[in-house]
Amino acid sequence: MSKFALRSLASLILLVLLFSCENDFSEVGTDFINSIESQPTYESENIIAYSEKHNSIRTNGGTNYFLGRYADPVFGLSETKILTQVNLSQTNPSFGEDPILDSVVMTLPFYSSPVNEDEFALDSVYGEGSFKVKLYESNQLLRDIDPGENGDFDSAQLYYSNQLDEFRPNISSVPFYTSDVIKPTELTEPVTVYDRNSQGEVDTLSLSPRLRLKLPNDYFQEKIIDLEGSEVLASNSAFNNFLRGFLIEAEQQQPVSSMSLFNMQNEDANITMYYRNIEVDSIGNPSDTLYNQYNLNFNGIKLNLYENNFNVDLTNQDTIAGEENIYLKGGEGSSGVIELFAGPDSDGDGVSDELEELRENNWLINEASLDLYINEQIAPSSKNRINRIFLFDLENEQVLEDFVRDPSAVQGNPSVSRVIHLGPLSEDENGDPFYRIRLTSHINSILNNENSTDSTNVKLGVYVTTNVDASTLVKTRDPELGLSENVPQSMLETPRGIVIHGNRSATETKKMKLKIIYTETN
């Protein structure tokens, strides 16, 4: 077994034991933590940290989409609309003889979890405000394939968060539907739906909270029912060229804002047309009534379009000396960049003097960590508290070895997953909120220079996230510093933001530092 493998195995065993101790406050566990803390410790302050604003992020191709407006005490207002195609659930539909359209209902289920049989907790509603939902017909052609500059048609079409102004000329200025006032935080009770089979027998269903909006019959009579048998309904490509989609907007009712996250791929997210057919006997008298329904789904192209009033000026970030504060914001927001071992390089070989000296020590790294403190002076609101943050190799655009090796990974439960590498928001002994990011394998690789990828002292990107297990990246355009070609898709699934102390913080105890606990092997 190689020297690096032995060191990595030893570090992994130490981390597993440390994680066990953090969750088992036994006398033995306390002794073990004390033994780790009693090991020699090195602190590196040669860190540069700064923020990057993201002005345009790909939003098509995902599952979850925001609707509404969010007011952040630090970052300002962020408003989102949904531009979506609607697809035929079945092509060439037959609606029977003389169909009578009774109602059309658009359904968008909230993310929720049951509290008891009479109440749900809404998991992705931000703000106590209310809004009216408006639907506008769109004539914006949404394509799956990008034709390219040379007409090669060899790549997927990407759509971005800041394209609303570009698309506006192709979107009706007059809504064809406006709802009553809706306050999502009041929609915590189960929704009762009466489902009728073709014979008219009614089944009562109790469903999770959802928006159910009764759309105008005349519109769908004209666009769907009356076109039975036409080429328009022969395929989804033909239908998407005929009815190119809807812009869904939440018109806020001042002064309080509200934003909700919806899973547009949920099987219950659709537009359902309820209709009936009246059968007649041989002499033309009504003899029976058949009840039917037909669905339009949102399985086609859809994207979030943002209108932001970003209050924080990140245009002049000091990328040489770093910044006092790092601003992390979800959605079309901002992220942090961290450069480790960024001190003087007297011989000009591209490796700092500090890093060269540390590599000569031949240490076994027991633990390496960054403590990232929230700046409560700038961001005192509970809104600016997010339980998890995400970090990855910004230059190679991949997670760190610590992410892959983290033994605390829990499949399907991201709220408690990977708490060794990406520590959740905690409080220190003084009650100050911070995140502990452990980089033990990464730092071990850098210092011992034995892994072709992690041995490079790369820039690290740090982001807010709702799911630390989700490492999928999405494309960006025109980032403020030109550093981030991609960002984690999970960054788009929270509108919230935090402010953390940077490497130049005036508060010494909260300044960003790298702490290394080591064992000498010489």
FENBEL-V579591 format. One record per residue. N is the residue number from 0. RES is the residue in three letters. PSI is psi in whole degrees, -180 to 180 (* if undefined). OMEGA is omega in whole degrees, -180 to 180 (999 if undefined). D_CENTER is the distance of its C-alpha to the mean C-alpha in whole Angstrom. Layout:
[[N RES PSI OMEGA D_CENTER] [N RES PSI OMEGA D_CENTER]]
This chain:
[[0 MET 137 -177 40] [1 SER 163 178 39] [2 LYS -41 179 39] [3 PHE -41 -180 35] [4 ALA -41 178 35] [5 LEU -44 179 37] [6 ARG -43 180 35] [7 SER -41 179 32] [8 LEU -43 179 33] [9 ALA -42 179 35] [10 SER -41 -180 31] [11 LEU -43 179 29] [12 ILE -43 179 32] [13 LEU -41 -180 32] [14 LEU -41 178 28] [15 VAL -45 179 29] [16 LEU -39 179 32] [17 LEU -43 179 30] [18 PHE -41 179 27] [19 SER -40 -179 30] [20 CYS -36 -179 32] [21 GLU -20 -179 29] [22 ASN 8 179 28] [23 ASP 97 -173 32] [24 PHE 52 177 34] [25 SER 168 180 37] [26 GLU -38 179 40] [27 VAL -44 179 40] [28 GLY -44 179 36] [29 THR -42 179 37] [30 ASP -38 -179 39] [31 PHE -45 178 37] [32 ILE -43 179 35] [33 ASN -36 -180 38] [34 SER -37 177 39] [35 ILE -47 -178 36] [36 GLU -24 -179 36] [37 SER -8 176 39] [38 GLN 157 177 39] [39 PRO 140 -177 39] [40 THR 137 176 36] [41 TYR 135 177 35] [42 GLU 127 177 33] [43 SER 124 175 32] [44 GLU 5 178 32] [45 ASN 66 -179 31] [46 ILE 140 171 28] [47 ILE 128 180 26] [48 ALA 139 -179 23] [49 TYR 177 -174 22] [50 SER 153 174 19] [51 GLU 127 178 17] [52 LYS 137 178 16] [53 HIS 114 -173 14] [54 ASN -15 -176 16] [55 SER 117 -177 15] [56 ILE 139 177 12] [57 ARG 131 180 12] [58 THR -5 175 10] [59 ASN 160 178 12] [60 GLY 1 179 13] [61 GLY -168 180 9] [62 THR -39 -172 10] [63 ASN 138 -176 8] [64 TYR 138 179 9] [65 PHE 149 173 10] [66 LEU 124 176 13] [67 GLY -158 -178 15] [68 ARG 140 180 16] [69 TYR 132 179 15] [70 ALA 114 179 17] [71 ASP 134 -177 17] [72 PRO -28 -178 20] [73 VAL -46 -169 19] [74 PHE -13 178 17] [75 GLY -159 -174 19] [76 LEU 141 174 18] [77 SER 121 -178 15] [78 GLU 136 -178 15] [79 THR 143 173 14] [80 LYS 159 179 16] [81 ILE 123 171 15] [82 LEU 122 -173 18] [83 THR 143 165 18] [84 GLN 161 168 21] [85 VAL 135 -177 23] [86 ASN 151 174 25] [87 LEU 130 176 28] [88 SER -25 176 28] [89 GLN 127 179 31] [90 THR 160 -177 33] [91 ASN 52 -178 36] [92 PRO 149 174 36] [93 SER 124 -177 40] [94 PHE 8 177 40] [95 GLY -174 -177 43] [96 GLU 125 175 46] [97 ASP 62 -179 46] [98 PRO 141 177 42] [99 ILE 116 -177 42] [100 LEU 115 -178 38] [101 ASP -44 -179 38] [102 SER 158 176 34] [103 VAL 125 -175 31] [104 VAL 125 172 28] [105 MET 131 -177 24] [106 THR 130 173 22] [107 LEU 103 -179 18] [108 PRO 139 172 18] [109 PHE 156 164 16] [110 TYR 125 -175 14] [111 SER 164 176 17] [112 SER 140 -176 19] [113 PRO 135 172 23] [114 VAL -46 173 25] [115 ASN -173 -175 28] [116 GLU -14 -177 29] [117 ASP 3 -175 29] [118 GLU 145 175 26] [119 PHE 154 169 22] [120 ALA 129 178 20] [121 LEU 120 -170 17] [122 ASP -19 -175 14] [123 SER 47 173 11] [124 VAL 128 -176 14] [125 TYR 117 179 14] [126 GLY 151 -176 17] [127 GLU 8 -173 21] [128 GLY -176 -180 22] [129 SER 164 -178 23] [130 PHE 167 169 23] [131 LYS 133 176 24] [132 VAL 131 176 23] [133 LYS 139 177 24] [134 LEU 131 178 24] [135 TYR 139 175 26] [136 GLU 137 -180 27] [137 SER 139 173 26] [138 ASN 17 178 28] [139 GLN 118 180 25] [140 LEU 122 178 26] [141 LEU 122 -175 23] [142 ARG 149 173 23] [143 ASP -34 -174 22] [144 ILE 136 176 24] [145 ASP 121 -180 24] [146 PRO -22 179 28] [147 GLY 166 -178 28] [148 GLU -29 -177 31] [149 ASN 12 -180 33] [150 GLY 32 -177 33] [151 ASP -26 -180 32] [152 PHE 47 -175 29] [153 ASP 15 178 28] [154 SER 158 -179 24] [155 ALA 146 176 21] [156 GLN 129 179 20] [157 LEU 137 176 17] [158 TYR 145 -168 16] [159 TYR 160 -173 15] [160 SER -23 -174 13] [161 ASN 26 -176 17] [162 GLN 11 -176 19] [163 LEU -48 -179 20] [164 ASP -35 178 23] [165 GLU -35 -176 24] [166 PHE -18 -173 24] [167 ARG -41 -179 25] [168 PRO -21 -179 29] [169 ASN 11 180 28] [170 ILE 132 -179 26] [171 SER 141 178 29] [172 SER -8 -178 30] [173 VAL 123 -180 31] [174 PRO 145 174 29] [175 PHE -4 177 30] [176 TYR 138 173 29] [177 THR 127 -178 28] [178 SER 172 167 27] [179 ASP 175 179 29] [180 VAL 133 -179 27] [181 ILE 132 174 24] [182 LYS 101 -173 23] [183 PRO -38 -176 20] [184 THR -12 176 21] [185 GLU -6 -175 24] [186 LEU 57 -176 23] [187 THR -7 -179 23] [188 GLU 155 175 26] [189 PRO 147 179 26] [190 VAL 127 178 27] [191 THR 125 -179 30] [192 VAL 136 180 31] [193 TYR 109 -176 34] [194 ASP 123 -176 34] [195 ARG 129 176 37] [196 ASN 180 -173 38] [197 SER -24 179 41] [198 GLN 0 178 44] [199 GLY 2 178 42] [200 GLU 135 -172 42] [201 VAL 132 174 39] [202 ASP 129 -178 37] [203 THR 124 -179 35] [204 LEU 138 175 31] [205 SER 114 -172 29] [206 LEU 165 177 25] [207 SER 161 -179 22] [208 PRO 143 -177 21] [209 ARG 155 169 20] [210 LEU 128 173 21] [211 ARG 110 -172 24] [212 LEU 124 -178 26] [213 LYS 108 -175 29] [214 LEU 163 -176 29] [215 PRO 129 180 33] [216 ASN -42 -174 35] [217 ASP -39 -178 37] [218 TYR -46 -177 34] [219 PHE -23 171 33] [220 GLN -46 -178 37] [221 GLU -42 -172 37] [222 LYS -22 -174 34] [223 ILE -66 -171 34] [224 ILE -48 -176 37] [225 ASP -12 -177 40] [226 LEU 13 178 39] [227 GLU 132 179 40] [228 GLY -7 -178 41] [229 SER 164 178 40] [230 GLU -25 -179 38] [231 VAL -35 -178 35] [232 LEU 10 -177 34] [233 ALA -26 -180 36] [234 SER 160 178 32] [235 ASN -31 177 29] [236 SER -42 177 29] [237 ALA -41 -179 32] [238 PHE -41 -180 30] [239 ASN -24 175 27] [240 ASN -27 178 30] [241 PHE -57 176 32] [242 LEU 99 -166 29] [243 ARG -8 174 26] [244 GLY -177 -179 24] [245 PHE 146 165 23] [246 LEU 123 179 21] [247 ILE 125 -176 19] [248 GLU 143 174 20] [249 ALA 106 180 20] [250 GLU 111 -174 23] [251 GLN 144 175 23] [252 GLN 106 -172 26] [253 GLN 155 3 26] [254 PRO -7 -172 26] [255 VAL 141 -177 23] [256 SER 164 176 20] [257 SER 137 178 17] [258 MET 140 -179 14] [259 SER 147 176 13] [260 LEU 129 -179 10] [261 PHE 142 172 12] [262 ASN 101 -175 12] [263 MET -9 178 14] [264 GLN -5 177 15] [265 ASN 138 -177 17] [266 GLU -22 178 20] [267 ASP -7 177 21] [268 ALA 105 -176 19] [269 ASN -179 170 22] [270 ILE 119 -177 25] [271 THR 128 176 28] [272 MET 119 178 32] [273 TYR 124 -179 34] [274 TYR 167 -180 38] [275 ARG 157 176 41] [276 ASN 132 179 44] [277 ILE 117 178 48] [278 GLU 147 180 50] [279 VAL 156 179 54] [280 ASP -171 -174 57] [281 SER -21 -180 60] [282 ILE 12 172 61] [283 GLY 9 178 58] [284 ASN 144 178 58] [285 PRO 131 -179 54] [286 SER -25 -178 54] [287 ASP 157 177 50] [288 THR 126 178 47] [289 LEU 134 -179 44] [290 TYR 134 -177 40] [291 ASN 170 174 37] [292 GLN 154 179 34] [293 TYR 137 -175 32] [294 ASN 143 163 28] [295 LEU 135 -179 26] [296 ASN 174 -179 22] [297 PHE 35 -177 19] [298 ASN -2 178 19] [299 GLY -156 -179 20] [300 ILE 137 176 18] [301 LYS 153 -177 15] [302 LEU 156 172 13] [303 ASN 134 175 12] [304 LEU 130 -173 14] [305 TYR 146 164 14] [306 GLU 108 -173 17] [307 ASN 145 168 17] [308 ASN 77 -173 19] [309 PHE 113 -170 18] [310 ASN -13 -174 21] [311 VAL 126 180 21] [312 ASP 110 180 23] [313 LEU 26 -174 22] [314 THR -21 -175 24] [315 ASN 53 179 27] [316 GLN 138 179 25] [317 ASP 100 -178 28] [318 THR -1 179 27] [319 ILE -48 -177 30] [320 ALA -14 -178 31] [321 GLY -177 -174 27] [322 GLU 160 176 26] [323 GLU -36 -176 26] [324 ASN 148 178 23] [325 ILE 130 -175 19] [326 TYR 118 180 17] [327 LEU 123 -176 13] [328 LYS 134 179 11] [329 GLY 177 -177 7] [330 GLY -145 174 7] [331 GLU 76 -167 10] [332 GLY -126 -175 11] [333 SER 161 -180 13] [334 SER 177 179 13] [335 GLY 153 175 16] [336 VAL 129 -179 19] [337 ILE 127 175 21] [338 GLU 119 -180 25] [339 LEU 157 178 27] [340 PHE 52 -173 31] [341 ALA 28 -178 31] [342 GLY -168 -178 34] [343 PRO 149 178 37] [344 ASP 84 -171 38] [345 SER -28 -179 42] [346 ASP 0 174 43] [347 GLY 27 -178 41] [348 ASP 6 179 39] [349 GLY -1 178 36] [350 VAL 128 -176 35] [351 SER 154 178 36] [352 ASP -40 -180 39] [353 GLU -47 -178 37] [354 LEU -39 178 35] [355 GLU -41 179 39] [356 GLU -42 -180 40] [357 LEU -36 -179 38] [358 ARG -28 179 38] [359 GLU -17 -176 42] [360 ASN -25 180 41] [361 ASN 47 -178 40] [362 TRP 153 163 38] [363 LEU 121 -176 37] [364 ILE 112 178 33] [365 ASN -39 177 33] [366 GLU 139 173 30] [367 ALA 133 -175 28] [368 SER 153 171 25] [369 LEU 128 173 23] [370 ASP 116 -178 23] [371 LEU 110 -176 21] [372 TYR 137 173 22] [373 ILE 136 177 21] [374 ASN 99 -176 23] [375 GLU -15 176 24] [376 GLN -42 179 27] [377 ILE -37 -175 24] [378 ALA 75 -178 21] [379 PRO -14 -174 23] [380 SER 148 174 21] [381 SER -20 176 20] [382 LYS -28 -178 17] [383 ASN 42 174 16] [384 ARG 118 178 16] [385 ILE 137 -171 13] [386 ASN -32 -175 14] [387 ARG 152 170 12] [388 ILE 162 -174 11] [389 PHE 146 -178 11] [390 LEU 139 175 14] [391 PHE 168 179 15] [392 ASP 110 -173 18] [393 LEU -29 -175 18] [394 GLU -40 178 21] [395 ASN -5 177 21] [396 GLU 58 177 17] [397 GLN 160 178 17] [398 VAL 162 179 17] [399 LEU 164 178 20] [400 GLU -32 180 22] [401 ASP -33 177 22] [402 PHE -47 -177 18] [403 VAL -40 -174 20] [404 ARG -9 -173 23] [405 ASP 114 -178 22] [406 PRO -8 -180 24] [407 SER 6 178 22] [408 ALA 131 -179 19] [409 VAL 111 -178 19] [410 GLN 127 175 18] [411 GLY 5 179 16] [412 ASN 72 -172 15] [413 PRO -20 -178 13] [414 SER -25 -180 14] [415 VAL 13 -176 17] [416 SER 150 174 16] [417 ARG 45 -178 17] [418 VAL -10 175 19] [419 ILE -53 -180 21] [420 HIS -51 -176 20] [421 LEU 78 -176 17] [422 GLY 137 179 18] [423 PRO 167 178 17] [424 LEU 125 -177 18] [425 SER 179 175 22] [426 GLU 140 176 25] [427 ASP -173 -176 28] [428 GLU -16 178 31] [429 ASN 3 -180 31] [430 GLY 14 -179 28] [431 ASP 131 -176 26] [432 PRO 137 180 23] [433 PHE 164 174 21] [434 TYR 135 174 19] [435 ARG 115 180 21] [436 ILE 114 -179 20] [437 ARG 130 -175 23] [438 LEU 35 -170 23] [439 THR -51 -179 27] [440 SER -39 -180 27] [441 HIS -47 -179 25] [442 ILE -38 176 28] [443 ASN -42 179 31] [444 SER -42 -180 30] [445 ILE -46 -175 30] [446 LEU -35 -177 33] [447 ASN -8 169 35] [448 ASN 45 -175 34] [449 GLU -2 -179 34] [450 ASN 127 -170 31] [451 SER -26 -179 31] [452 THR -59 -173 27] [453 ASP -13 179 26] [454 SER -20 177 30] [455 THR 132 -179 29] [456 ASN 79 -172 28] [457 VAL 160 169 24] [458 LYS 144 179 22] [459 LEU 137 176 19] [460 GLY 139 180 16] [461 VAL 138 -169 14] [462 TYR 154 168 10] [463 VAL 152 -179 9] [464 THR 157 171 6] [465 THR -8 -175 6] [466 ASN 101 -177 8] [467 VAL -16 180 10] [468 ASP -16 -176 12] [469 ALA 106 -177 9] [470 SER 8 178 11] [471 THR 137 -180 10] [472 LEU 151 175 10] [473 VAL 154 -174 11] [474 LYS 146 172 13] [475 THR 161 172 14] [476 ARG 142 171 17] [477 ASP 48 173 20] [478 PRO 151 -171 18] [479 GLU -41 -178 20] [480 LEU -7 -179 22] [481 GLY 20 -176 21] [482 LEU -35 -169 20] [483 SER 104 175 17] [484 GLU -24 180 17] [485 ASN 156 175 13] [486 VAL 159 176 10] [487 PRO 134 179 8] [488 GLN -31 -178 5] [489 SER -19 175 3] [490 MET -28 -179 4] [491 LEU -2 -174 3] [492 GLU 17 169 2] [493 THR 139 176 5] [494 PRO -3 -169 8] [495 ARG 164 -178 10] [496 GLY 159 178 12] [497 ILE 163 175 15] [498 VAL 125 -180 18] [499 ILE 153 178 20] [500 HIS 134 179 23] [501 GLY -167 -178 24] [502 ASN -15 180 27] [503 ARG 22 180 29] [504 SER 142 178 29] [505 ALA -14 178 32] [506 THR 103 -171 31] [507 GLU -41 -176 33] [508 THR -14 -178 31] [509 LYS 3 179 28] [510 LYS 144 -180 28] [511 MET 122 -180 26] [512 LYS 154 174 28] [513 LEU 122 -179 28] [514 LYS 126 -178 30] [515 ILE 120 173 32] [516 ILE 126 -169 34] [517 TYR 167 172 36] [518 THR 131 178 39] [519 GLU 134 -177 42] [520 THR -5 -180 43] [521 ASN * 999 46]]
